[in-house]
C-alpha cells in the first residue's frame, strides 16, 4: 500500500472515531 492510501485510511479511521463524525 502506498503512503497516500495509508494516510487516507488513517484519516478516515480518525474521523470515524471523532465525536464530530464526518
N, C-alpha and C positions, 0 to 999 in steps of 0.2 A: 504493500500500500504506500502511496506517495505521501509526502508531508502535508500537502494541502488537504488531501482526503482525510487524513488523521485529524487535522486541526478542525475540519468541518464537523467530524463526528464528535470530537471533544466538546466543541461549542454547542452542538445540538443537545448533547447529554446534559451540559450545564443548564441550558435553557429549560430542559425538561424538569430539572430538579429545583429550578428557581421558583419562588412563590409568585413571581410576576408572570411566569409562563412565557409564551412567545409574544 
